[in-house]
Amino acid sequence: MFQEDTIAAIATAVGEGGIGIVRLSGSGALEIAGRIFKGIHGREVKDITSYQAAYGHIIDPDSRRMVDEVILLVMRGPASYTKEDVIEIHCHGGPIPLKNILALTLRMGARLAEPGEFTKRAFLNGRLDLAQAEAVIDVIRAKTDISLKMAMNHLTGNLSRAICGLRHNILELIAQLEAAIDFPEDDIEEVTAGQVDVAVRQILATLVKMMSTAQTGRILREGLETVIIGKPNVGKSSLLNALLGENRAIVTEIPGTTRDSIEEYINIRGIPLKVIDTAGIRDTNDKIEQIGVDKAREIMNRAGLILLMLDASRSLSAEDREVLGLIKEQPTLVLLNKSDLPSRLSQIELAPWVEDKQIIAISVTDGTGIEELEQAIVNLVYSGQVYQGDSVLVDNVRHVHALTQVKIHLEEVLNTIAANMPSDCIVIDLRAAWEKLGEITGDTVSEDIIDQIFSRFCIGK
């Protein structure tokens, strides 16, 4: 599916830097580069060996003006990222040199690449499957080393191989059943309904195990939205600063200091947490503070984890009880702050509110309990399991949806077998499951879904 046109885009981030890259891909990439690049000692693009860098200048062929001093890299297809001829022009990393070189390539016949079009061409030309292509953006957006390991795991094809293995097992069942249906007069070994039942249950077990990793995978990919709540002046901002290791939030003894939410990404032992420090929840006549309180309540409803802070040096107040009444069924860690002071918080009084919640005594002043808090977060995310770098985790909403549909179809196969229905009825759901799995790798996906996926990429990737 090689494209006839040639695309060009700036491949490096917007802003100033030591080096910027303009990338071209397509059948005309070498010719376009040859018209604007003048190598040292007259070296021409067509004479440059693949994966060999050449020093020279970009020259406007009309004005003969030098645009920039560059290094040019040639990657001839199919041994390139897109499997097409690819040119990379490494120039000075200012916005003007990059813009001028890109404009020159467009003037010479290239067109501006659409978001993600380089990776889309890699997919369409068979270098990557769809799951691997989606992993490219996860590598770029990884927030921790573990997030990066998971994304690289998918990029190298571990998830794809697991999906292809399931598809192969289902296809074998389909082939055996259809052969017996289409050629009843031939001496073909017919697979029994009991054998199909056993095989499908084994596939389902593998599928369910894979799906059980979805929550952990999503958190590692997107981050765990974590909100710190409590009454004013209980230590919420101090906890944010302690987790960050810097004074990000203003801390004073005056209640209501935090009026708006403060958001920061924090790396907790490889787990990306999007931590939100909210305004203290209380009744107030201050309109600005009340907006912050209302916003805190709204954030709580969507949070993946709540860190509820109480002052262990004081007995429960009406404001504490109001906050405790908000946590309901949401995942919550109850933090008893100021544990370095004499405790006045009655555990008996607290128990009805937090009987199913983990309670951790901390002191943001001297750091007591912070390591225990971090370990509790790790346990929640991994459900007590240890993530290995080569493990397959499902981290993509589209993949989870497809796997859910596969599970439904396979369960319907078992129901069909239990009802003693004919083999062709079994095949219908087996084939539907096989096709749904193919949507993950891109073997059976629609063009609309492909366009939607790559539209989320940045231009130049």
N, C-alpha and C positions, 0 to 999 in steps of 0.2 A: 504493500500500500504506500509506496514511496510517493511523496508529493512533488508536483512539478515546479511549484514556486519556491523561492528562497526567502527565509525569514531572518530577521535581525532584531536584536534587543540588547540593552545594557544588562549584563548579568550580575553586576555587583550592586551593593546597597546604595541608596541615595545618600549623598553627602560627600564630604571631602575625605580622601584617603591617599595612601601612598601609591596604590595601583587601582585602576579601573579596567573592566573587561567589557568589550563589545563582542557579542557572539553572533555568528551566522551559521545557518544550516540549510542545506538544499542543493539541488543540482547546479545552481549558479554561484555557489559560495566561493569557489576557487577563482572563477572569472571576475567576480565583483572585487574580491580582494586584490587580484592581479592588476586591476585598473587603478587602484588607489595606493597600493603599497610599493615603495621603492626600497629594495634592500641595499645594504652596504655593498659596495663594489658591483652594483648593478644586478644583484641577485633577484630572480623573479620567483613568484609564488609557485608556478608550475614545476619549478626545479627543486622545491623544498621537500625533503623526505617527510613522511608522516611522523608525527610526534617529535619533530625537530623544531626547535625555536630559531627564529631568524630576526636579527636586529635590522632596523631600518626606520623609515619615516612614512607617515600617511600624507600624501600629496593630493590636493584638489586638482584633478586633471584639467579643469576649465581655467582656473586662475593661476595654476602652477604654484599656489601658495602652500607652504608646509603647515599642516594642521597640528601634528604632534610627533614626537619621537617615541617609537613603539617597539615592542617585541611581538612578533606574529607567530602563531602556532597553527600548524596544519594537521588535521585529522581526517584522513580520507575514509569514506565509508567502504565496507560496513563496519570497520573497526573504529567506531566512534559512538558517542552517547546516543545519538539518534539513528545510527546506522546509515546516515547520509554523510556527504562531505560537510565537515564542520571547520570553521575558521574562528580562532579566538585572537582578538587584537588587544594586547595588554598595553594600556597607555597610562599617562598620569591620571591620578584618581580624582581630579576636580570635576565638577559638573559640566563646565564649559567644554573641555577636551572630549569628554564622553558624548555630550550632546552633539557636538560638531561631527565627530566620527560617525555616530549613528545616522545623522542626517545625510552624510555623504554616502553611506551604504544604501540608504533608501533612494537617494537620487540616482544611484547606479543600477537600480532595478530590484532591490530587495523590498519586502514589505515588513511593517512592524509586526512582530510576533504577538499573538494573543496570550493572555495569562496561561502559563503552564504548557505552551505549545511545544517546547522542546521535549519535555517529558512525554507529552501526548504522542509525539512522533516516535519516540522510543517505544511506547506501548504499541502503536499501530504497526510499527515495523518489526515487532516481535522481540525486541531486546529486553523488555520488562513485561510482566503480566500486570493486571490492574492492581492487585494487592501490593505488589512491589512499587508500582508508580505512586500509589497513595502513601507508601512509607517514605518516599522522598521528602514530602512536605513535613512529615513527622520528624525526620532527621534534622531538618532546618529549624523546626520549632521546639526541639527537645529542650527541656528546662533543667534536667539533671543528668548525671552520668547514666543512671539506670534507665531514664526515659530514652536516652540515646542508644543504649544497648538494645532495648526493646525494638526501637525503630530500625536499627541496623539488622537485627534478627529478621525482621519482616522484609527488609530490602534485599537481603541475601537469599530470600526465598523459603525460609523455614515454615512460615504460615502457608504459603502456596503449596509446598510439598505435602503438608498435612491435609489440606483441602483436596488436592489431587489424589491422595491415597483413598480418601473417603469416596470420591467420585469413581475411582477405579473399582472399588469393591461393589458399589451400587450397579455400575455398568455391567460387571460380570453376572450379577443376578438377572439383570434385564436381558442380557444376551442369551442366557440359559433358558429363561422362561419363554422368550420370543421364538427361539429355535424350536422348542417343543410345540409351540402353538402353530407355527408356520409350516413345519414339516413333520406332521404326526406319523406319516408312513415310513419315515426314515428311522434307522436304529440310533436315535440320539438319547443319551442318558438324561432323563428328565429329573430336574431338581424338585424335591418334594416340598409341599407347603411347610412342613416341619423344619426342613433345612433353611428355607427362606426366613422363617420366624427366628431361628437361632442367629443367622447372619445379620438380620436387621437389628436384633437386640444388641449385638456386639457393636454395630455401627452407632446405634443410639447411645450406648455407654460412652464411646469415644467422643461423640458429639456433645453430650451433656457435660463431660469433664472439660471440654474445650470452652463451652459456654460459661462454666463456673468461674472462669478467669476474667470475665468481661468487666466486672466492677473494678478489680485491681488494674487491669489494662487501661481502662478509661481514665482512672485517676493518674496513672503514670504518664499518660498521653496529654491530658488536659489540665491536670492539677486538681487537688481536693479543695473545694471552696469551704473554708473554715472561718466561722464567725466567733469572735470573742464577745460575750455578753455579760451583763451584771449591772448592779446599781452604780451610780456615780461614785468615783473615788475608791473603787475596790481594787484597782491595780491592773486594769485591762491594758492601758497604754504601756505600762511598765513591762507587762508580759510580752507585748509585741516587740518592744525594744530589746528585751532579753533574748527572744527567739531570733531576732535579726542580728543581734550583736552590735547594734548601733542605736543612737538616739533619734529614731525616726518620728516618734509621736511626742507631743508636748506633755510633760508630766508636772502637775502642781497639786497642792493640797486643796485647791478650790474645786468643789463639785461642779460638774458640767463643763470641764475644760474642753473635752472632745465633743464637738457639736455636729460634725459630719463624719462619715465613715472614711477610714484610711485603709487602702489596699496595698499589700506587698506580697511578692512571691518569696517563699522561704523554702530552702532545701533542708528537709528533715530526713537525714540518713538516706538520701537518694529519692525521697518522695517529694514532689513539688506541691507545696501548700499555698493556695491563694488565701492569705490570712487577712481578715477584715476586722479592724478595730472599730467598734460602733460607739455611738453616744450612750452614756449611762441611761438605763431605762428607769424613768420616774415621771411623776406628774410635775409639770412645770408651767409657769406663766410666760416664760421666755419663748417667743414665737420661733426664733431660729433654732433654739435647742429642741423644741417640740418637733420640728421638721426632722432633726437628726434622730430623735427617739422613734418617730414613725418609720423612718428609713431603716432603723435597726430591726424593728419588728418585721418589715418586709423582707430584709435580707435573711433573717432567720428561717423563713418559710422555704427558701430554696437552697439553704446551706447543706453541704454533705456531712459536715461535722460541726457541732457546737461545743465551744469551750466556755462553760458557765463558771464564772468566778464569784466566790463568796469570801467575805472577810472573816477568817477564823478567830480573830481577836474580838469579835462582837457577836452578840446573839442575833438570831434571825429577825429582820425588820419586815415591815409591810412591803417595802420595795423588793426585798429578797424573795418574799413569797410570791409576789407578782411575777418576777422573772422565772422562778421555779415552775410556776403554772403554765409557762409558755413552751417548755421543752417537749412535752407530750411524748410521742413515740420516736422523735428524731435522735439519731446517734449523738450522744452527749458524753463528754468527760467533765465531771464536776471537780473544780479546782478550789481547794481551801487555801487561800492565800494568807500571807502574814503568819505562817506557821512558826516563825521564829519568835513570836510573841505569845504570852499566855493565852491558851484557848478558852473562849467563852461561848463557842458554838455547840449547842446541844445536839449530839448525834441522834438521840432519840427523837427530837423534834424534826430533824432533817430527814430521817429515814423514810417516812411516807412519800416524800417527793422524789427520792432518788434510789429506791430499793433495787432497781435493775440497772443502775448507772455505776460506772467505775468512779471512785472517789480518790483523788490524789492530793496529798498535802504538799504545798509548794511555798516557797518564799522567793519572790522576784528580787528581793533585796540582796540575799546572799546566795541565790542560785539553787537552793534546796528543792529537790523534786523535779527539776527541769529535765534531767535525763530520764526519769521515770515517765514523765509526760511524753517525751519523744518516743520511748519504747511502746507506750500505750497506743500512740498514733500508728506506729509501724504494725503492731498487732492487729489493729482494726483494718488497715489497708490490705494486709496479706492474709488475714484470717488465720494467723498462726503459722502459715507456710513461709518458707524461704524461697525467694525468687532467684532462680539460676539464669545466667545470661543467655543460655541457649534454649530456655523454655519457650513454648509457644503461648503467647497471651493474646486474647482477642481484645482489641482496644478501639475498634471503629464501630460507630452506631450502625452504619450500613451493613457491616459484616454480621453484627449481632442480629439485626432484623432478618437477614437472609438465613442464618443458622436457625432462628426461631421458626421460620417457615419450613425449613428442612425437617426439623423435629416434628412439626405437625403432620407433614406428609408421611414420615416414617411410622408415626403412631397410627396413622390411618391404614398403612399397610398391615400392621398387626391386627387392627380391627377387621380388615377385609379377610385376612387369613382365618381369624376366629369365627367369622360368619360363614366359612366354607364357600366363599365366592370364587368364581373362575380366575384362572391365571392372568387373563388380559386385564382384569380389574386391579390386580396387584401391580401390574406393570405401569398402569396409569400414574399411581402415586410414586412409584419408584423413579419413573422418568421425571416427574415434577420435582422430586428431591434432588436428582442429579442436575437438572437445569438450574435450580436455585443455588446450588453450590458453585456452579459455573459462573454465576453473577459475581462472586467474590474475586475470582481470578480474571474475569473479563471474557471468558469463553462463550458465555451466553447472555451477555449484557446488551442493553439497547443503547443506541447512539445518544439518546437524550441523557441517560445516566452518565455516560462517558463525558459529555460536554459539561454537565453539572459538576462532576468531580474535578476536572482540570480548570474550571473557572475559578476555583478557590486558590490556585497557585499564583505566585507572583510572576510578573512579566520577566522573562529572561531565564526562567527555570523550566 
